[in-house]
Amino acid sequence: MSIQKSEINFDVNGKTVNAYLASPSNGGPGVLVLPAWWGLKPFFKQVCDQLAEHGYTALAPDYYNGRVGATIDEAKTLQQEVEGDFDAMSAMVKAAKDHLVSLRPGEQIGIVGFSMGTDWAVITAANELDVAATVLFYGGWSTDFSKMKSKVLGHYAEMDEWVPFEQAQEMEQNMKAAGVDVTIHFYPGVAHWFMETDRPEYDSESAKLAWERTFEFLRMSLRGGS
């Protein structure tokens, strides 16, 4: 399958935001990739490429305009910088989602979020009716789920010092109480960031299983099982 990769940009309230876009030559259902607090490091571009290889048009916004946090302290500083203005960050994510939707008008999309990006995936899916499938990797956010139409798949680590599994379970219960179709998977013996190949927490066996579950979920939710 031929994959097209490009750096794109779009306007958010008069400010240019960059993003990475990967898609099959014939297009495919849209998936918004929301990176962890590191920013748009190579791994998240590779996630977009991997999604494109499976037939999806994947877009990942660059939260920090080219900057990437190489350490936890650097990433934390960058995150605080952009999330200090909640409305601006929310507008950036929504603009990325809207741009992706504009590539295939009238079709619903999926969202795949990692850690910090998971929070924004939940916020977006809870409020945007054109999101049909949401995948959460080791993060979460409890909000008003009464309008949420998206199905949800979550992947959580046993040894997670950032997002305890109990927090994910609480979110799951709140979603179910609101009628959301949600499935949470628990991965024993792994830590936060276990999906990311460039992190010491990476666990290949758990990551492989999580990706298999994710692609099956996206296939059923965005392709009607085909």
C-alpha positions as CSV (number, residue, x, y, z in Angstrom):
1,M,0.0,0.0,0.0
2,S,1.3,3.4,-1.0
3,I,1.5,5.9,2.0
4,Q,1.5,9.6,1.7
5,K,3.3,11.6,4.4
6,S,3.3,15.3,4.8
7,E,3.8,18.2,7.3
8,I,0.7,20.4,7.2
9,N,-0.6,23.4,9.1
10,F,-4.0,25.0,9.9
11,D,-5.2,28.2,11.5
12,V,-6.3,28.4,15.1
13,N,-7.7,31.8,16.0
14,G,-5.1,33.5,13.8
15,K,-2.2,31.3,14.9
16,T,-0.6,28.7,12.7
17,V,-0.5,25.2,14.1
18,N,1.6,22.5,12.5
19,A,0.7,18.8,12.2
20,Y,1.8,15.5,10.7
21,L,-0.5,13.7,8.2
22,A,-0.1,10.2,6.9
23,S,-2.7,8.5,4.7
24,P,-3.1,5.7,2.1
25,S,-3.0,7.0,-1.5
26,N,-6.8,6.3,-1.7
27,G,-7.6,7.8,1.7
28,G,-9.3,6.1,4.6
29,P,-11.3,6.8,7.7
30,G,-9.7,9.6,9.8
31,V,-7.9,9.0,13.1
32,L,-6.7,11.9,15.2
33,V,-3.5,11.0,17.1
34,L,-3.0,13.1,20.3
35,P,0.6,12.7,21.6
36,A,1.7,12.4,25.2
37,W,3.3,15.5,26.8
38,W,6.6,14.9,25.0
39,G,5.1,16.6,21.9
40,L,5.3,15.4,18.3
41,K,8.4,13.2,18.7
42,P,9.2,10.7,16.0
43,F,7.3,7.9,17.7
44,F,4.0,9.6,17.3
45,K,4.7,10.2,13.6
46,Q,5.4,6.5,13.4
47,V,2.0,5.8,15.0
48,C,0.4,7.9,12.2
49,D,2.4,5.9,9.6
50,Q,1.3,2.6,11.2
51,L,-2.3,3.7,11.1
52,A,-2.0,4.7,7.4
53,E,-0.5,1.3,6.6
54,H,-3.8,-0.1,8.1
55,G,-5.9,2.1,5.8
56,Y,-6.5,5.2,8.0
57,T,-5.9,8.8,7.4
58,A,-4.0,9.8,10.6
59,L,-3.2,13.4,11.8
60,A,-1.2,14.4,14.8
61,P,-1.0,18.0,15.9
62,D,2.3,19.6,17.1
63,Y,1.4,21.1,20.4
64,Y,4.7,22.9,20.9
65,N,5.5,24.2,17.4
66,G,8.5,22.0,16.7
67,R,9.8,21.6,20.3
68,V,9.9,18.2,21.9
69,G,10.5,17.3,25.6
70,A,13.5,14.9,25.8
71,T,13.1,14.5,29.6
72,I,10.2,14.4,32.0
73,D,11.1,17.8,33.4
74,E,11.2,19.3,29.9
75,A,7.9,17.7,28.9
76,K,6.3,18.8,32.1
77,T,7.4,22.4,31.4
78,L,6.0,22.3,27.8
79,Q,2.7,20.8,29.0
80,Q,2.2,23.5,31.6
81,E,3.0,26.1,29.0
82,V,0.2,25.1,26.6
83,E,-2.3,23.8,29.1
84,G,-2.0,27.0,31.1
85,D,-4.4,28.4,28.5
86,F,-7.1,25.7,28.5
87,D,-9.2,27.4,25.9
88,A,-6.3,27.8,23.5
89,M,-5.3,24.1,23.9
90,S,-8.9,23.1,23.4
91,A,-9.2,25.2,20.3
92,M,-6.0,23.6,18.9
93,V,-7.3,20.1,19.4
94,K,-10.7,20.9,18.0
95,A,-9.2,22.6,14.9
96,A,-7.0,19.5,14.3
97,K,-10.2,17.3,14.6
98,D,-12.1,19.6,12.2
99,H,-9.3,19.6,9.7
100,L,-9.3,15.8,9.7
101,V,-13.1,15.7,9.3
102,S,-12.8,18.1,6.4
103,L,-10.7,15.6,4.4
104,R,-13.7,13.1,4.3
105,P,-16.8,15.3,4.9
106,G,-19.7,13.6,6.5
107,E,-17.7,10.6,7.9
108,Q,-17.0,10.0,11.6
109,I,-13.5,9.7,12.9
110,G,-11.5,8.0,15.6
111,I,-9.1,9.4,18.2
112,V,-6.1,7.7,19.6
113,G,-4.6,9.5,22.7
114,F,-1.5,8.8,24.8
115,S,-1.2,10.1,28.4
116,M,-1.7,13.9,28.2
117,G,-3.3,13.2,24.8
118,T,-5.7,10.8,26.3
119,D,-7.1,13.5,28.5
120,W,-7.8,15.6,25.4
121,A,-9.2,12.5,23.5
122,V,-11.8,12.1,26.3
123,I,-12.7,15.8,26.4
124,T,-13.1,15.9,22.6
125,A,-15.0,12.6,22.3
126,A,-17.4,13.6,25.1
127,N,-18.3,16.8,23.2
128,E,-18.0,16.1,19.5
129,L,-20.6,13.9,17.9
130,D,-18.5,13.1,14.8
131,V,-16.1,11.0,16.9
132,A,-17.1,7.3,16.7
133,A,-14.2,5.5,18.3
134,T,-11.8,6.6,21.0
135,V,-8.6,4.7,22.1
136,L,-7.0,5.7,25.4
137,F,-3.4,4.7,26.3
138,Y,-2.6,5.2,30.0
139,G,-4.4,8.4,30.8
140,G,-8.0,9.5,31.4
141,W,-10.3,12.3,32.3
142,S,-13.7,12.2,34.1
143,T,-16.1,14.7,32.7
144,D,-19.8,14.9,31.6
145,F,-20.3,11.9,29.4
146,S,-24.0,12.4,28.8
147,K,-23.5,13.5,25.2
148,M,-20.8,11.0,24.3
149,K,-21.6,8.8,21.3
150,S,-18.1,7.4,20.8
151,K,-17.2,3.8,21.8
152,V,-14.1,3.7,24.0
153,L,-11.2,1.3,24.3
154,G,-8.7,1.8,27.1
155,H,-5.2,0.3,27.8
156,Y,-3.8,0.7,31.3
157,A,-0.7,-0.4,33.1
158,E,-0.4,-2.1,36.4
159,M,2.7,-0.3,37.6
160,D,1.6,3.3,36.7
161,E,2.7,6.0,39.1
162,W,1.0,8.7,36.9
163,V,-2.4,7.2,36.4
164,P,-3.3,4.5,38.9
165,F,-5.6,1.8,37.4
166,E,-8.2,2.7,40.0
167,Q,-8.5,6.1,38.3
168,A,-9.1,4.4,35.0
169,Q,-11.7,2.2,36.6
170,E,-13.5,5.2,38.1
171,M,-13.6,6.8,34.6
172,E,-14.9,3.6,33.2
173,Q,-17.7,3.4,35.8
174,N,-18.7,7.0,35.0
175,M,-18.8,6.3,31.3
176,K,-20.9,3.2,31.8
177,A,-23.3,5.1,34.0
178,A,-23.8,7.5,31.1
179,G,-24.5,4.7,28.7
180,V,-21.1,4.8,26.9
181,D,-19.8,1.6,25.3
182,V,-16.4,1.2,27.0
183,T,-13.9,-1.6,27.4
184,I,-10.8,-1.2,29.6
185,H,-7.8,-3.6,29.4
186,F,-5.3,-4.0,32.2
187,Y,-1.6,-4.9,31.4
188,P,0.2,-6.6,34.3
189,G,3.8,-5.8,35.1
190,V,4.2,-2.8,32.8
191,A,4.5,0.9,33.5
192,H,3.2,4.2,32.0
193,W,4.5,4.8,28.5
194,F,4.7,1.0,27.8
195,M,3.6,1.6,24.2
196,E,6.4,4.0,23.3
197,T,9.4,2.3,21.6
198,D,11.8,5.1,22.6
199,R,11.1,4.9,26.3
200,P,12.7,2.5,28.8
201,E,9.2,1.5,30.0
202,Y,8.4,0.1,26.5
203,D,7.2,-3.5,26.7
204,S,7.0,-5.2,23.3
205,E,4.7,-8.0,24.2
206,S,2.1,-5.8,25.9
207,A,2.4,-3.2,23.1
208,K,1.8,-5.8,20.4
209,L,-1.4,-7.0,22.2
210,A,-2.6,-3.5,22.7
211,W,-2.1,-2.7,19.0
212,E,-3.9,-5.8,17.9
213,R,-6.9,-4.9,20.1
214,T,-6.8,-1.3,18.9
215,F,-6.8,-2.2,15.2
216,E,-9.7,-4.6,15.7
217,F,-11.6,-1.9,17.6
218,L,-11.0,0.7,14.9
219,R,-12.0,-1.8,12.2
220,M,-15.3,-2.6,13.9
221,S,-16.0,1.0,14.9
222,L,-15.0,2.9,11.7
223,R,-15.2,0.3,9.0
224,G,-18.3,-1.6,10.1
225,G,-16.2,-4.7,10.7
226,S,-15.0,-4.9,7.1
